[in-house]
Amino acid sequence: MFTAECPSCGAKVSLRASASTTAVCAFCKSTLVRRADALERIGVQGELLEDYARVQIGTGGTHEGRGFSVVGRIQLRDESGAWNEWYVLFEDGSTGWLSEASGQYALTFDRGKAPGVATFEALAPGRPVTIEGERWSVTDRRTARCTAAEGELPFPVDSRWEARVADLRRDDRLVTLDWSDGDPPTLYVGRAVALEALAPTLLRSLAVVEETAGALEGGLQSLACPSCGAPVRYVPKLAANVTCRQCKSELSGRSEGLVLEVERADRAERPTWLALGDAGERDGERWTVIGILARRAAEDPQEWTEYLLYSPKAGFRWIVHASGRFQWVEVLNEAPEVAGAGARVRGESYTRNDAYDSITTWVAGSFNWRPKVGDRAHVTEFVRGSGDGRRTLTLERSDTEATWSLAVDAPAGPLGAAFGKAAAPKATAAVAATDGPKRSVRDLAVIFTIVLGVLSLPALLFSDDDLIGPAIVAVIALWAPLRLERDEDD
């Protein structure tokens, strides 16, 4: 361990990892670089955003039989939101990075420079890239700025430092290419992890989170929209990208309250099945609705609705409501294996069902990224099973990222009861997200039987011939749409 006095305030500063060259003084926030046996002040760090991270400096854990301790932190931000990169020191002296974004974690290790890979500008979400003889898929490419840092780090950072990074995945394994130091990029290799699987110790308690962040983890605050004055509920410092439901103004939740980012002219309100702030129990967790989106297929005006849910322990989930059908959706922290018209994840195979472009048409509430009306994504769906047991594996690609999610059909009755709704809403004309822009078989059946019924009625009413055949046809034609509608309501 290297120990010296901060040249700015005189406080004791230590570097535990042999690879660490930089420290942030815990008292005066000076950024210090080691020069031989002394520390040189090169600047001052900005204030950390006190988000709802449970990890902190000093948090310990175990990975693949090796103990580690968190010794440093970088907080990064781009136009979509903020996330943390925790610098960890293992008991054998090696180091790694524990990334944390939207409740998902990954642990990676520096493998040195990676010559011969594609340039940062050439990478695109969904593009396959071969690294060290293995085929990976690009899931994320972005330029982020360091907003703050603490503890010890392997390189100096300040508010001018930018990270140009791309993430690539293969099942639960992860590769990060980092061009922050120029070309060729630095290669980091690791895998997605669950925080609980690391057997963490010294996590921040909910009481500490409440004291430092200003509100209980997962709690909703209600403030007046600075544009129209309507009440706006949001999750401060966790999902602080906010869209006012009344006037559609884009807001940002900060320490001083809600700040107007972009003002919209559209003041149209619309009813939704669940409202912002509604809460319900599922899978042993309590979930709160914090954001609502409406989307449609690019070639179809009909919409479906998506509800963003948050739980302090389990993170984020979605409820998708389309054509009277509900799905419970988990964003995956892994990349399925895709081959031809099939995909495989968690030991199960899925068959490609549809592909289309989606457009976001309406936004309300708070999100852990910044959604906007007009956002487009290319959607590819793979399905497994049918009926109530149907599951849908979905890949959504935008200009900056590719995201996989897994949806299971959720019966409307129990789901409505879980959120205090006496009954699910009646079926609408919206196109289901799982059906894409195609017209469903049920819709075609209804149209066919109605036409058949209309053609059969003259024979039934005016013919002197045997009426048994036309009567049967007419009864079936009139009964089928009603039966289908009842099934959909159920």
Residue, then its C-alpha position, 0 to 999 in steps of 0.5 A: m500500500f502506498t500512503a501520502e498526504c494530500p497536497s491540497c488539504g493534508a488528509k491521508v490518501s492511500l493507494r492499495a492496488s499496484a496498478s493504481t496511479t490516481a486517487v481522489c481525496a475523500f475530503c477536498k475532492s482533489t484529483l491526485v496523481r502519484r509521482a514517485d513517492a508523492l502525490e500531485r494535484i491535477g484538478v478537482q472532481g465534480e460532485l457524485l450523483e447520489d443514485y440508488a447504488r448499493v455498492q460503495i467503496g469498501t464493498g467486498g465480494t467473491h468471484e470464481g473463488r477469489g475475494f475482492s474489494v471495491v477501491g474506486r468508482i467512475q460515474l459516467r453519463d451520456e444523453s441516455g442516462a448515467w451509470n457507475e464503473w467500480y474499480v475492484l482489487f482482488e486478494d491476489g493483487s489483480t484488478g477488474w471493473l464492476s459495471e452497474a447500469s439500470g440494476q444490471y452488473a458485469l465484471t470485466f478484466d483488462r486484456g491489453k490492446a486489441p489491434g485489428v478490430a473494427t474502428f469505433e465509427a464502424l461498429a453498429p448495434g447488432r453487427p457481428v465482430t470476431i475477436e480472438g477467434e470468437r464471434w460476438s454481437v455488438t450490443d452498445r456503442r456510445t461516447a460518455r463523459c466522466t462526471a465524477a470519481e472517487g477512491e483510487l483508479p488506474f488512470p487520471v480522470d476529470s470532467r474533460w475525460e471521455a470514454r468511447v466504448a462499445d460492448l459486445r456479448r456472447d451468451d452471458r459473456l461480455v467484451t468491452l472495447d475502449w478507445s479512450d486512450g486512442d487506437p487500437p482500443t483496450l480490450y476488457v473481457g468478462r461476463a454478466v453477473a448478479l449482485e447476489a451471486l458475488a456474496p457482497t458485503l458492506l453494501r449501502s443500507l436502505a437507511v443510508v440510501e434514504e439519508t444520502a439520496g433524499a428519498l427512500e429507494g424506489g420511492l416516488q416524489s411529486l412536484a409541479c411541472p415547471s411548464c404547465g404546473a401539472p403534478v409530476r411523479y418520478v423516482p428521483k436520482l434513479a429514473a430522473n428523465v421525466t416526461c410530463r403526462q399533461c404537456k409532454s415537456e421533457l424534464s430532468g430531476r435534479s437536486e433543485g427539483l424538476v428542470l425543463e429540458v424541452e417544452r412540447a406543444d402537445r397537451a393531449e391526455r390519454p387514458t391508460w390501464l395503469a397509472l403512474g404510481d400504481a403498485g402491485e405484487r408479483d414474484g414476491e416483489r412490490w412493483t411501482v409503475i414509474g413510466i408509460l410508453a405508447r408505440r406502434a409498428a411503422e406501417d400501422p397506426q394502431e398502438w400498444t402500451e408499455y408500462l415500466l415498473y421498478s422494484p428496489k430489490a429486483g430492478f426494472r420490469w415491463i408490462v406490455h398491453a396489446s390487443g387485450r393481451f398482457q405480457w410480463v417482460e424482463v430485459l436480459n443481461e445476456a445475449p441469446e445465440v442466434a442461428g438462421a431463423g432460430a434463437r436460443v437462451r437459458g437452454e430453450s429454443y425460439t423460432r423467428n416469428d416477425a420483424y418490423d420497425s416500431i415508433t414511440t408515439w407517446v411518453a409519460g413518467s420517468f425512465n432510466w434513459r431518455p425516451k422521446v416521441g419519434d424514437r425508432a427501433h427495429v424489432t425482431e421477435f422469436v416465439r416459443g409455445s402457444g396459448d398461456g404458455r407462450r414466451t416471446l424473445t425480442l431483439e430491439r435495435s436502435d442507432t446506439e444499442a441492441t437490447w434483448s428481452l424475454a416476455v411471458d404471457a400474463p393472464a389478465g385476471p391475476l395481473g389486474a388483481a395484483f395491481g388492484k384492478a377489478a378487471a382488465p380493460k376491454a380489447t382495443a384495436a391495438v396491434a400486439a407487440t408479439d404479433g408485430p404489424k401482421r393482422s392476427v388470425r383472429d381478426l381474419a376469422v372475424i372478418f370471414t365469418i361476418v362476410l359469410g353471415v351476410l351472404s347467407l342471410p338472403a337465402l335464409l330469409f327468402s328461399d323456399d328451399d331447405l333452410i337447414g344449411p343456410a340457417i346453420v351457416a348464419v348461426i355460425a357466422l353470427w356466433a363466431p365473432l361474439r365467441l371470439e370477442r368473449d375469449e379476448d375479454d377473458 
